């Protein structure tokens, strides 16, 4: 009888202990373990991270870091770490957190506007994805990549159309580059290619001309009219004579793209560069900047008119006066030059 009582007591104690352990394990796994007040919180896990590095990233977001580590090890998370952007929700438990980090890499929005150079674009993109600017730039100017597309670095700028795109945060430089090429081909659908054909330009030439239009006017509503001027000149075999191309040629020669050039001088027009449209006819061989979609569409849907010239309008800042004849243009240009002189702008 005595032994029986002992066995019963031991069994009860065992059950209590087992129950306690079960409750403890249950709480570790299924009790809420987030410490942030917002409804959600983004977490970025870098490629090649260790469990400790993930824990360091999560530490400010968790109530009990040790409990997370215990569950992570039990679920084998340490041997199956994933890089990416993950969204944790308020009051998630450790089981839910780990499941999220394992399989729910959420894409992010990557945006960039018109950039002057590939270097600028690489820096802008690197601010938004895991790859650094050097990795992105190296991918964009890779010899085999450029050779495969038969383009120069300047010509390759056409592939990076300013917009907002969806990428995974842990996208590599090469993956970013390749996706942008795919987006470019999607953008140049049959309809746009047909429009380019109707104005006797290739997609590459449309992009190059759009870059000039982009630099000529910041007023989106004016771009189709500016584009119409350049198309009229091309159709007549007249040089484009676009100041932004001269500025680009000067900057390229000096390897200085940071110092602004507010005024083109007569001596600048003699600079021997394939991008100097005062010296050479036709569309430049590459892009002087990355045109946004409004500039590309302005070229493809240019305004039909009889203008061949335009000059900045000092009475209407940001806009231009358009002219059909050289005499009209010279009058408009003198008004602008007099205004520039009064502003003491000499370069």
C-alpha positions in Angstrom: 0.0 0.0 0.0 2.8 2.4 0.9 4.6 1.7 -2.4 1.4 2.2 -4.2 0.9 5.6 -2.6 4.5 6.5 -3.6 3.9 5.5 -7.2 0.7 7.5 -7.3 2.4 10.5 -5.8 5.3 10.2 -8.3 2.9 9.9 -11.1 1.1 13.0 -10.1 4.3 14.9 -9.7 5.4 13.7 -13.1 2.2 14.8 -14.6 2.5 18.2 -13.0 6.1 18.6 -14.2 5.2 17.4 -17.6 2.3 19.7 -17.7 4.5 22.6 -16.6 7.0 21.8 -19.3 4.2 21.5 -21.9 2.8 24.9 -20.9 6.4 26.4 -21.0 7.0 25.0 -24.4 3.6 26.0 -25.6 4.2 29.6 -24.4 7.6 29.8 -26.0 6.2 28.7 -29.3 2.7 30.2 -29.4 2.7 33.2 -27.1 2.9 36.7 -28.8 6.6 37.8 -28.9 6.6 41.1 -30.7 7.7 44.3 -28.9 6.7 47.0 -31.5 3.5 49.0 -31.2 2.8 49.5 -35.0 0.6 47.0 -36.8 3.6 45.8 -38.9 7.3 46.1 -39.1 9.7 45.5 -42.0 12.8 43.3 -41.4 15.7 43.1 -43.9 17.9 40.0 -43.8 21.1 40.3 -45.7 22.4 37.5 -47.9 24.7 35.1 -46.0 23.5 36.2 -42.6 24.1 33.9 -39.6 21.5 33.2 -37.0 23.2 35.6 -34.6 23.1 38.4 -37.2 19.4 37.7 -37.7 18.9 37.8 -33.9 20.7 41.1 -33.7 18.4 42.5 -36.4 15.3 41.2 -34.6 16.4 42.0 -31.0 14.6 45.5 -30.8 11.4 43.9 -32.1 11.1 41.0 -29.7 10.0 40.7 -26.1 12.1 37.6 -25.5 15.0 37.0 -27.8 16.1 33.8 -26.0 12.7 32.3 -26.6 13.0 33.1 -30.3 16.4 31.5 -30.5 15.1 28.3 -28.8 12.3 27.9 -31.2 14.5 28.8 -34.2 16.9 26.0 -33.3 14.1 23.5 -32.7 12.6 24.3 -36.1 16.0 24.1 -37.9 15.8 27.7 -39.0 19.5 28.3 -38.5 20.3 25.9 -41.4 17.6 27.4 -43.7 18.1 31.2 -43.4 16.6 33.3 -46.2 17.7 36.8 -47.3 15.1 39.4 -48.2 12.4 41.8 -47.0 10.0 40.3 -44.5 7.0 41.9 -42.8 6.2 41.0 -39.2 2.8 41.6 -37.7 2.0 42.8 -34.2 1.5 40.0 -31.7 3.1 37.3 -33.9 4.4 34.3 -31.9 7.8 32.8 -32.5 6.4 30.0 -34.7 4.7 32.6 -37.0 7.8 34.8 -37.0 10.0 32.0 -38.1 7.6 30.8 -40.8 7.4 34.3 -42.1 11.2 34.6 -42.2 11.5 31.3 -44.0 9.1 31.8 -46.9 7.5 35.2 -47.2 10.0 37.5 -48.9 7.9 40.5 -49.8 8.8 42.6 -52.9 9.6 46.3 -52.5 9.0 49.3 -54.8 12.1 50.6 -56.5 11.8 54.0 -58.0 14.2 56.3 -59.9 13.8 59.4 -62.0 15.8 60.5 -65.0 19.5 60.2 -64.2 22.4 61.8 -66.1 24.7 58.8 -65.9 24.8 55.1 -65.1 26.8 56.0 -62.0 24.0 58.2 -60.7 21.5 55.4 -61.4 23.6 52.8 -59.6 23.8 55.0 -56.5 20.0 55.7 -56.5 19.1 52.0 -56.9 21.6 50.9 -54.2 19.7 53.1 -51.7 16.8 50.8 -52.2 18.1 47.2 -52.6 20.7 45.1 -50.9 23.3 45.4 -53.7 25.7 48.3 -53.3 26.3 50.9 -56.0 29.6 49.3 -57.1 27.9 45.9 -57.7 25.0 47.5 -59.6 27.4 49.7 -61.7 29.7 46.8 -62.4 26.8 44.7 -63.7 25.5 47.6 -65.9 28.9 48.2 -67.6 30.0 44.6 -67.8 31.7 44.0 -71.1 30.0 40.7 -71.9 26.6 42.2 -71.1 27.1 45.2 -73.3 28.6 43.1 -76.1 25.6 40.7 -76.0 23.3 43.6 -76.7 25.7 45.4 -79.1 25.5 48.7 -77.3 27.9 51.2 -75.7 27.5 52.2 -72.1 25.8 55.4 -73.2 23.5 53.6 -75.5 22.7 51.1 -72.7 21.0 53.9 -70.7 17.9 53.3 -72.8 17.2 50.1 -70.8 16.7 52.0 -67.6 13.4 53.8 -68.1 12.5 56.0 -65.0 9.5 54.6 -63.2 8.5 52.6 -60.2 9.2 48.8 -60.4 8.7 45.8 -58.1 11.8 44.0 -57.0 12.9 41.7 -54.2 15.1 43.6 -51.8 17.9 41.0 -52.0 18.1 41.4 -55.8 21.6 41.3 -57.1 23.2 43.9 -59.4 23.0 41.5 -62.4 19.4 40.6 -61.6 18.4 44.2 -61.5 20.1 44.9 -64.8 18.5 41.9 -66.5 15.1 42.7 -65.2 15.4 46.3 -66.5 16.3 44.9 -70.0 13.1 42.8 -69.8 11.0 45.8 -68.8 12.5 47.7 -71.7 11.4 45.1 -74.2 7.9 45.1 -72.6 7.7 48.8 -72.8 8.6 48.8 -76.5 5.5 46.9 -77.5 4.2 46.6 -81.1 2.2 49.8 -80.8 5.2 51.9 -79.8 7.5 50.3 -82.4 5.0 51.1 -85.1 4.8 54.7 -83.9 8.6 54.9 -84.0 8.6 53.5 -87.5 6.1 56.1 -88.7 8.5 58.9 -87.7 11.4 57.1 -89.3 13.3 56.5 -86.0 14.4 53.3 -84.3 13.6 52.8 -80.6 17.2 53.7 -79.8 16.9 57.0 -81.7 13.5 57.8 -80.1 15.2 57.3 -76.6 18.1 59.5 -77.6 15.8 62.3 -78.9 13.6 61.9 -75.9 16.6 62.5 -73.6 17.2 65.9 -75.4 13.5 66.8 -75.1 13.7 65.9 -71.4 16.7 68.2 -70.9 15.2 71.1 -72.9 12.0 71.5 -70.9 10.7 70.4 -67.5 7.2 71.2 -68.5 5.6 67.9 -69.5 2.8 69.6 -71.4 5.4 71.4 -73.6 7.4 68.3 -74.5 5.3 67.2 -77.5 5.7 70.6 -79.1 9.5 70.6 -78.5 9.7 67.0 -79.9 7.7 68.3 -83.0 10.4 70.9 -83.6 13.2 68.3 -83.6 11.3 66.0 -85.8 10.6 68.8 -88.3 14.4 69.5 -88.4 15.3 65.9 -88.8 12.8 65.5 -91.7 14.3 68.6 -93.4 17.9 67.4 -92.8 18.6 70.4 -90.5 20.9 69.9 -87.5 19.1 69.7 -84.2 21.3 72.4 -82.7 20.2 71.4 -79.1 22.1 73.1 -76.3 21.8 70.2 -73.9 23.9 68.0 -76.3 26.6 70.7 -76.2 26.5 70.8 -72.5 26.8 67.0 -72.3 29.8 67.1 -74.7 31.5 69.7 -72.5 30.9 67.7 -69.4 32.2 64.5 -71.1 35.3 66.2 -72.3 36.0 67.7 -68.8 34.8 64.6 -67.0 32.9 66.9 -64.8 29.2 66.2 -64.5 28.6 68.0 -61.3 29.4 71.6 -62.2 26.3 73.2 -63.8 26.6 74.9 -67.1 23.8 77.5 -67.4 24.9 79.1 -70.7 26.3 77.8 -73.9 28.9 80.0 -75.5 29.6 80.4 -79.2 33.0 78.8 -78.8 31.3 75.7 -77.3 29.5 75.1 -80.6 32.8 74.2 -82.2 33.5 71.3 -79.8 34.2 68.2 -81.8 32.0 65.6 -80.3 29.4 63.2 -81.9 27.0 64.5 -79.3 27.4 68.1 -80.5 24.3 68.6 -82.6 25.5 72.0 -83.7 28.3 70.2 -85.5 26.8 66.9 -86.6 23.4 66.1 -88.1 20.9 63.6 -86.9 20.2 62.1 -83.5 23.3 61.6 -81.2 24.6 58.0 -81.0 23.7 57.6 -77.4 21.6 59.1 -74.6 22.7 62.3 -72.8 20.3 61.4 -69.9 17.7 58.8 -69.1 14.3 60.1 -70.4 11.2 59.4 -68.5 8.1 58.0 -70.1 6.5 61.4 -70.7 9.5 62.4 -72.9 9.4 59.2 -74.8 5.7 59.5 -75.4 6.3 63.1 -76.4 8.5 62.0 -79.3 6.2 59.1 -80.3 3.2 61.4 -80.2 4.8 64.7 -81.1 2.7 67.8 -81.9 2.3 68.4 -85.6 3.2 72.0 -86.4 5.4 74.2 -88.6 7.9 75.3 -85.9 11.6 74.8 -86.5 13.0 76.9 -83.6 12.4 77.7 -80.0 14.0 79.9 -77.3 13.4 80.2 -73.6 10.7 82.7 -72.6 11.9 84.9 -69.8 8.4 86.2 -69.3 7.0 82.7 -68.8 9.7 80.8 -66.8 10.1 77.2 -67.7 8.4 77.6 -71.1 9.6 78.6 -74.6 8.7 80.8 -77.5 8.4 78.9 -80.8 9.2 80.2 -84.2 8.6 79.1 -87.8 11.3 81.3 -89.3 14.9 82.1 -88.4 14.1 85.8 -88.3 11.4 85.2 -85.7 13.7 83.0 -83.7 16.5 85.5 -83.7 14.1 88.1 -82.2 13.1 85.6 -79.5 16.7 84.6 -78.9 17.8 88.2 -78.4 15.1 88.8 -75.8 16.4 85.8 -73.9 20.0 86.7 -74.3 19.4 90.2 -73.0 17.6 88.7 -70.0 20.5 86.3 -69.3 23.0 89.2 -69.5 20.9 91.1 -67.0 21.1 88.1 -64.6 24.9 88.1 -64.9 24.9 84.6 -66.2 28.1 84.1 -68.1 28.5 80.3 -67.9 
